[in-house]
């Protein structure tokens, strides 16, 4: 993509009312636009990152048998009354509205009820189970506190998968597969070593649910981490009984601030009972379907990545999430033909590149923007590099700079298994 044609621009300052570092950097770098508190639009660079994260999630959900669908955001009041969750005293963050005829509607904040109702048309016998539908869809929550940038919004994207199983054994087997899949997702974006399976309250459905908490000073949660066992306990369930259940001792745990980047819950038969979602077994006997819920917020994950992978100059994207594999800078009119050739050669080799071909930006401005945007590899073509017949290559994460011949460079990038190019311009 040619940076001269990118309609978004970098900026020196973020909005004065923005306090979260992830939002400040994403706004300044031109990834998102703040519409209002807790509501952000994703601009071209930001959407590329979000789509990369979504594809990582899709890959792992599909691998464990997930099937993607897309449910409506408009919610029928009567569906939610069956589980008493239309009541504001039960769920206090609904966005509600009315049709012209006066009928009340809600904007979906989760989808257990409507999906359970829908599955009544698709589950009748044991042959229809198990089923693992999921979606990546916009959710709406009327949050009181929205000071964490894109990590806590009133309108946000959510991947929610729901499992429908014949019995506890089948449910528990999938639950463990989902837990492993979540670990792979967080490892893919570089958060695996600092993200812990965290035991939290299971509510009325099970003894425990599991959160995936990424250690970060910007986090809203407090967890107690066992480095040896690679698990943690949420502060809300941190008591002697829980520690005894998990074989943990207080002296081996460290208190940390963390960001919840995912969660999985056993739901039992609460929703299937409410909607009479039953199946008939091999003997003709009816049983309620056992359910589970598995959530990840792609935007929230994106915000967590920025909080953790950034420095005083800007964002440092992990390669799997980055909007482009390389950021090519052309320094001066005299080198534009050579820089154009490098750009075209990269594209032919299948390497995604953002090409800073701007004529009205100084070298200093291009360097500063490259650091702020945070693409993993920065390539520079300048009179100095042309004299040597090479390209300057900088790793954004390590800061290491090398001079490389173009063929050697392309070979390196292909070896690193960079994402295939998407030809947008």
URWO-V208743 format. One record per helix or strand of 2 or more residues. SS is the DSSP state (~ for helix, > for strand). FROM is the first residue (numbers start at 1). LEN is the number of residues. Records with the same first field share a line. If there is no record, write none. Layout:
BEGIN
SS = FROM-LEN ; FROM-LEN
END
This chain:
BEGIN
~ = 3-3 ; 21-8 ; 44-20 ; 77-5 ; 112-8 ; 126-3 ; 149-3 ; 168-21 ; 192-3 ; 235-3 ; 240-7 ; 250-3 ; 270-5 ; 298-11 ; 333-16 ; 363-11 ; 383-6 ; 406-10
> = 32-5 ; 39-4 ; 67-2 ; 74-3 ; 95-4 ; 104-4 ; 131-10 ; 155-11 ; 195-7 ; 208-8 ; 221-6 ; 231-4 ; 254-15 ; 278-3 ; 286-3 ; 290-7 ; 310-2 ; 314-2 ; 326-5 ; 353-4 ; 377-5 ; 391-5 ; 401-4
END
